[in-house]
């Protein structure tokens, strides 16, 4: 009890941004059970014992009457002035510590030409202004800090020969800087040099990119359990027979399912997937493994294994590149040019 009392006293004698300053004027004796933020406390000025939340401590020290708690008669005017000063400083620190929205350069209208007010029919058809606004909002998520995407840096490649070796070296530098343990995916252009650079990285860094998340994605791909795929190469083996993949997969399962009941259920579900039992012993599901897209296969046949199905949707549904979007943007850019901006919406 003595050590606990000393701990509560030390808590009441320190002021941080997370703890309002007037707690320094009382000594916390005991936290009240079932009441969030409420303590039994002893006033350091008058030595009286009371209980309540921070608002009651404040009311008592400032001498505010008619609030259901007695005022502290020992608190002088000087004490109250100091309390007010500490509270104002605390509120100012809280305001300064809050995240602030960063204004983009294009919103400040400094050094940029404004778009003409009159837009062409094809601009309105493709929603150019709306897309520009969306680009600004996406850019803001990179420029501001937070739990979302984080913009690290941009590299000026002017006058550099952007061949496969140069791009591969850049990828290696960024992977080493960020940490290969947390790199899940690299999205590039669909140009030939970028594709070859990606292959170079894959061949050179398989051991380092063999993270639990990669191994889990490999284990959830139904094609790697099909006899047709396994018989194509004698060195291939199913994910549940690969020791390295199995070890990393188990790490990922334990991290994603800390609850023992859910952990045991997901292990049982994986057993059914790996040996094609239970809902996966159906001939239709087995015959569709080599030909059906993995995400579509899980939609059709994974309903009875909800934990694995949810993981498969998240991991196998990610695009491997931006090729589809790049092709659309290239087509739109070709249609909307200075020479062809007189095309109507129907002709475009």
C-alpha positions in Angstrom: 0.0 0.0 0.0 2.9 2.4 0.8 4.5 1.9 -2.6 1.1 2.4 -4.3 0.5 5.6 -2.4 3.9 6.9 -3.3 3.2 6.1 -7.0 -0.1 8.0 -6.9 1.6 10.9 -5.2 4.3 11.0 -7.9 1.6 11.0 -10.5 -0.1 14.0 -8.9 3.1 16.0 -8.7 4.0 16.1 -12.4 2.4 18.0 -15.2 2.6 17.1 -18.9 0.6 17.8 -22.0 -1.6 14.8 -21.2 -2.3 15.8 -17.6 -4.0 19.1 -16.8 -1.9 21.3 -14.5 -4.2 21.6 -11.5 -3.6 18.0 -10.6 -0.3 19.4 -9.2 -2.2 21.1 -6.4 -3.7 17.8 -5.1 -2.3 14.4 -4.2 -4.0 11.4 -5.8 -4.8 8.8 -3.2 -6.9 6.2 -5.0 -8.5 5.8 -8.4 -12.3 5.3 -8.1 -13.5 2.0 -9.6 -16.1 2.4 -12.4 -15.6 6.2 -12.7 -13.5 7.2 -15.6 -10.9 9.9 -14.6 -12.2 10.2 -11.0 -9.9 10.0 -8.0 -9.9 10.2 -4.3 -7.5 13.1 -3.6 -6.1 15.2 -0.9 -5.7 19.0 -1.3 -2.1 20.1 -0.9 -3.3 23.6 0.3 -5.9 22.7 3.0 -5.1 19.0 3.5 -8.9 18.0 3.1 -9.8 14.8 1.3 -12.3 14.8 -1.4 -13.1 12.8 -4.6 -14.1 13.5 -8.1 -12.8 14.3 -11.6 -10.5 17.1 -12.8 -13.4 19.5 -13.2 -14.3 19.2 -9.5 -10.6 19.8 -8.6 -10.7 22.9 -10.7 -14.0 24.1 -9.2 -12.8 23.6 -5.7 -9.5 25.4 -6.2 -10.9 28.4 -8.0 -13.6 28.7 -5.4 -16.7 28.3 -7.7 -19.7 27.9 -5.5 -23.0 26.0 -6.1 -21.4 23.1 -7.9 -21.8 20.4 -5.2 -18.2 20.5 -3.8 -16.8 22.6 -1.0 -14.3 25.3 -2.0 -10.7 25.4 -0.8 -10.4 28.2 1.8 -6.6 28.1 1.8 -6.3 29.0 -1.9 -5.2 32.7 -2.0 -5.6 35.2 -4.9 -2.0 34.7 -5.9 -2.5 30.9 -6.0 -5.6 31.4 -8.3 -3.6 33.7 -10.6 -0.9 31.1 -10.9 -3.5 28.4 -11.6 -5.0 30.5 -14.3 -1.6 31.1 -15.9 -0.8 27.4 -15.9 -4.2 26.5 -17.4 -3.8 29.0 -20.2 -0.3 27.7 -21.0 -1.7 24.1 -21.0 -4.5 25.0 -23.4 -2.0 26.8 -25.7 0.2 23.7 -25.8 -2.7 21.5 -26.7 -3.6 23.8 -29.6 0.0 23.9 -30.9 0.3 20.1 -30.7 -2.7 19.5 -32.9 -2.1 18.6 -36.6 -2.4 21.5 -39.0 -3.5 21.4 -42.6 -0.8 22.1 -45.1 -1.9 24.4 -47.9 -0.8 23.3 -51.3 1.0 25.7 -53.6 -1.8 25.6 -56.2 -4.2 26.8 -53.5 -2.1 29.8 -52.6 -2.3 31.1 -56.3 1.4 32.1 -56.1 3.6 31.6 -59.1 1.0 29.5 -60.9 -1.2 30.3 -63.9 -4.9 29.9 -63.3 -6.9 27.7 -65.5 -9.3 29.5 -67.8 -12.9 29.7 -66.6 -14.3 28.3 -69.9 -13.6 24.6 -70.3 -14.1 22.6 -73.5 -16.8 19.9 -73.8 -14.2 17.1 -73.7 -12.7 18.6 -70.5 -16.2 18.5 -68.9 -16.8 15.0 -70.2 -13.6 13.7 -68.5 -14.0 15.8 -65.5 -10.6 17.5 -65.7 -11.3 20.1 -63.0 -12.7 17.4 -60.7 -9.7 15.2 -61.3 -7.4 18.1 -60.6 -9.2 18.7 -57.3 -8.9 15.0 -56.4 -5.2 15.1 -57.3 -4.7 18.0 -54.8 -6.5 16.1 -52.1 -4.4 13.0 -52.7 -1.2 15.1 -52.7 -2.2 16.6 -49.4 -2.2 13.1 -47.8 1.4 12.8 -48.9 2.5 16.2 -47.7 0.9 16.0 -44.3 2.0 13.6 -41.6 -0.4 11.1 -40.1 -1.3 7.4 -40.1 -2.0 7.4 -43.8 0.5 7.5 -46.7 3.7 9.4 -46.1 5.7 11.3 -48.7 9.4 10.7 -48.1 11.2 12.4 -51.0 11.2 13.1 -54.7 14.3 12.4 -56.8 15.4 14.6 -59.8 16.4 12.2 -62.6 17.1 14.9 -65.2 19.9 14.1 -67.6 20.1 10.5 -66.3 19.8 7.5 -68.5 16.7 5.8 -67.1 17.6 2.2 -68.1 16.8 -1.0 -66.2 20.0 -0.9 -64.1 19.5 2.8 -63.0 15.9 2.2 -62.0 16.9 -1.1 -60.2 19.6 0.7 -58.2 17.1 3.4 -57.2 14.7 0.7 -56.0 17.4 -0.9 -53.9 18.3 2.4 -52.3 14.7 3.1 -51.3 14.2 -0.5 -50.0 17.3 -0.2 -47.9 16.3 3.2 -46.6 12.8 2.3 -45.7 13.6 -1.2 -44.5 13.0 -4.4 -46.5 10.9 -5.9 -43.6 8.1 -3.4 -44.2 8.2 -3.2 -48.0 5.2 -5.1 -49.3 4.8 -3.8 -52.8 6.5 -1.5 -55.4 4.3 0.1 -58.1 5.9 1.4 -61.2 5.2 2.5 -64.7 4.3 -0.2 -67.3 7.4 0.7 -69.4 9.7 -2.1 -70.4 12.7 -0.8 -68.4 10.6 -0.7 -65.2 9.4 -4.2 -65.8 12.9 -5.5 -66.2 14.1 -3.5 -63.2 11.4 -5.2 -61.1 12.5 -8.6 -62.2 16.1 -7.7 -61.2 14.9 -6.7 -57.7 12.9 -9.9 -57.4 15.8 -12.2 -58.3 18.3 -10.3 -56.2 16.2 -9.8 -53.0 14.0 -12.8 -52.6 15.6 -13.8 -49.3 15.1 -10.3 -47.9 11.6 -9.8 -49.3 10.5 -13.2 -47.9 8.6 -11.5 -45.1 5.6 -13.1 -43.2 3.1 -11.1 -45.2 4.6 -12.2 -48.5 4.6 -15.8 -47.3 1.0 -15.5 -46.2 0.0 -14.2 -49.6 1.8 -17.1 -51.2 0.0 -19.6 -48.9 -3.4 -18.1 -49.8 -2.9 -18.4 -53.6 -5.0 -21.4 -54.5 -3.1 -22.1 -57.7 0.0 -23.1 -55.7 -1.9 -26.1 -54.4 -3.1 -27.4 -57.8 -1.5 -30.6 -59.2 -1.2 -29.0 -62.6 1.0 -26.2 -61.3 3.1 -28.6 -59.1 3.8 -31.1 -61.9 5.1 -28.4 -64.2 8.4 -28.4 -62.3 9.8 -31.1 -60.1 11.4 -28.6 -57.7 8.0 -27.0 -56.9 6.2 -27.8 -53.6 2.9 -26.6 -52.1 3.2 -23.8 -49.5 2.4 -26.0 -46.6 5.3 -28.3 -47.5 7.8 -25.4 -47.7 9.5 -25.0 -44.3 10.5 -21.4 -44.7 7.1 -20.2 -46.0 5.4 -22.2 -43.2 7.5 -20.6 -40.5 6.8 -17.1 -41.8 3.2 -17.8 -42.3 2.8 -18.9 -38.7 4.4 -15.6 -37.5 1.9 -13.7 -39.5 -1.1 -15.7 -38.2 0.0 -15.1 -34.6 0.4 -11.4 -35.2 -2.9 -11.0 -37.0 -4.9 -13.2 -34.5 -3.7 -12.6 -31.0 -6.9 -14.1 -29.6 -6.3 -17.9 -29.0 -9.8 -18.9 -30.2 -9.5 -17.0 -33.5 -5.9 -18.3 -33.9 -7.0 -21.9 -33.5 -9.9 -21.4 -36.0 -7.6 -19.9 -38.7 -5.2 -22.8 -38.3 -8.1 -25.2 -38.8 -9.2 -23.3 -41.9 -5.7 -23.4 -43.3 -5.5 -27.2 -42.8 -8.7 -27.6 -44.9 -7.2 -25.4 -47.6 -3.9 -27.2 -47.8 -5.2 -30.7 -47.9 -8.4 -29.9 -49.8 -10.8 -31.1 -47.2 -14.1 -29.7 -45.9 -15.5 -27.0 -48.2 -12.5 -27.4 -50.5 -12.9 -31.0 -51.3 -15.7 -30.2 -53.8 -14.7 -31.2 -57.3 -15.8 -27.9 -58.7 -13.6 -25.9 -56.4 -10.6 -28.1 -57.2 -11.1 -28.0 -61.0 -11.3 -24.2 -60.9 -8.0 -23.7 -59.1 -5.7 -23.6 -62.1 -7.9 -21.4 -64.3 -9.9 -19.0 -62.0 -8.5 -15.7 -60.7 -7.5 -16.2 -57.0 -9.8 -13.5 -55.6 -12.7 -14.8 -57.6 -12.0 -18.3 -56.4 -12.1 -17.2 -52.8 -15.4 -15.4 -53.5 -17.0 -18.6 -54.8 -15.5 -21.2 -52.5 -14.2 -19.5 -49.3 -17.4 -18.6 -47.5 -17.0 -21.4 -44.9 -13.5 -20.2 -44.0 -14.2 -16.5 -43.2 -10.8 -15.7 -41.6 -8.8 -17.0 -44.6 -11.3 -15.4 -47.1 -10.9 -12.0 -45.5 -7.1 -12.2 -45.6 -7.2 -13.4 -49.2 -9.4 -10.4 -50.2 -6.9 -8.0 -48.7 -3.7 -9.6 -50.0 -4.6 -11.1 -53.3 -6.8 -8.2 -54.4 -4.0 -5.7 -54.6 -2.9 -4.6 -58.1 0.6 -5.5 -59.0 1.2 -2.5 -61.1 -0.5 0.7 -62.4 -0.6 -0.6 -66.0 -4.3 -0.5 -66.4 -4.6 3.1 -65.2 -1.6 4.1 -67.3 -3.2 2.8 -70.5 -6.4 4.7 -69.8 -4.5 8.0 -69.1 -2.4 7.5 -72.2 -5.6 7.1 -74.3 -7.3 10.1 -72.8 -4.2 12.2 -73.3 -4.1 11.2 -76.9 -7.7 12.1 -77.4 -7.5 15.5 -75.6 -4.7 17.3 -77.3 -4.2 20.7 -78.9 -4.9 19.2 -82.3 -8.0 17.2 -81.3 -9.7 19.4 -78.7 -12.6 20.1 -81.1 -13.9 16.6 -80.8 -17.3 16.4 -79.2 -18.1 13.9 -76.4 -19.8 11.4 -78.7 -16.9 11.3 -81.2 -14.4 10.9 -78.4 
